[in-house]
């Protein structure tokens, strides 16, 4: 039986040198007694290990994955880790080179569990170390100390993280399993157990203030919280003393948050809220520019709180045809102009094919703010409800009164509802020309975004042709609206038998 004595404080090199010597000597795992070094035992002289006749044995290459696994598992506090890793090494060299891929193997599973426990302990160290400032000599860099109680020998493994994060200050992290120190030039790691430093400063109060303000009682899950912040770390966290009180008050604080939710405006919209009260209608402007400026400060419905800006209509002030869509999209919200996104470009393409001059049209939307749902970095369009349509109808009415179009084209059900107050399936009114007040006509068709959402290419082609036919009808209605009474009279007489 060969005795291999290792310090066992997380250093990989002593175990690697011992394992290499034993492997070269051809010593099987069951013939090695791995021990953790202490003052009562002499350390093994690895050069004295027996070697095969004729000199040192050939060093066998092992997978790089094993070296990563061993470097992590060697930091575990279980004394059995040395024998386990040597047994894995022996089997990799002499039995199965792809052994690490066999996750059901008992030795592989045990080593993976050690690796996982070490990585988790290192992660907790980066999360739960709390530095406290100590008095430094005049003119010296600021100095900080911290105390942490790791489960495994992870100080050397984790110290480089703190060096990168806190390179502008001198610090010492003391633990029962070693310490690490940084003086601005050199990182020093010692494996000997360190004494707990006694230090208190104002930083503890800052931690408690910070934690009490980020604590969200509405999302409190005690078991999940304790899984991420185990109680064994609490005694070294200044903010932990607040946890029992915050848990006890959580239900009351949730009720208070719910009571405040409906009345607290978003702070960055104070300038908009001050424009005019939401329940009061502004005085109608006497020209388009003044009306647009009024709309820029609209707060009549909650949509303004999240939209980038009001997207008002644009086009000739005396246009004979007004196109009314649903609401601005993502690109319109950013640009501040209607019909510049994918649906608007599709409308321009269709209008060009039927000879409808976009420059002669006044284009606007039933709702002037972009309603959306954030999903990651994207903003997904949401259909406005009737309340939001009703709030925005005032602006649409003012646009109609100023432009005085002879023909209004409603693109989609939302536009139809805003113009008529009726909620009907679009299929019942599509392609119809309806009478409106002021000797105006209303023509109803689909919104171009509907065409963009059709997944079936054949159906999309059919609907595209139908949309072109609708715009051809708009072109005919536009030509009819442009005729003077003198032009219309002879044509009417010719129609009489």
Secondary structure, DSSP 8 states (H G I E B T S, - for coil): -EEEEE--SS-HHHHHHHHHHHHHTT--GGGEEEEE--TTS----GGGS---TTS--------HHHHHHHHHHTTSS-TTHHHHHHHHHHHHHHT-TTGGG-TTSHHHHHHHHHHHHHHHHHHHHHHH---EEE---TTS--EEEEE---SSS-HHHHHHHHHHHTTTSEEEEEETTEEEEE-SS-EEEE-S---------THHHHHHHHHHHH--GGG--HHHHHHHS-GGGGGG-GGGGGHHHHHHTHHHHHHHHHHHHTT---GGGHHHHTTS-TTS-----SSHHHHHHHHTT--SSGGGGTSSS----BS-TT-SEEEEEEE--HHHHHHT-SS-SHHHHHHHHHHHHTT--GGGEEEEEEE-S--EEEETTEEEE----HHHHHHHHHHHHHHHHHH--SEEEEESHHHHHHHHS----HHHHTT-EEEETTTEEEEEE--HHHHHT---HHHHHHHHHHHHHHHHHHHHHHHHHH--HHHHHHHHHHT--
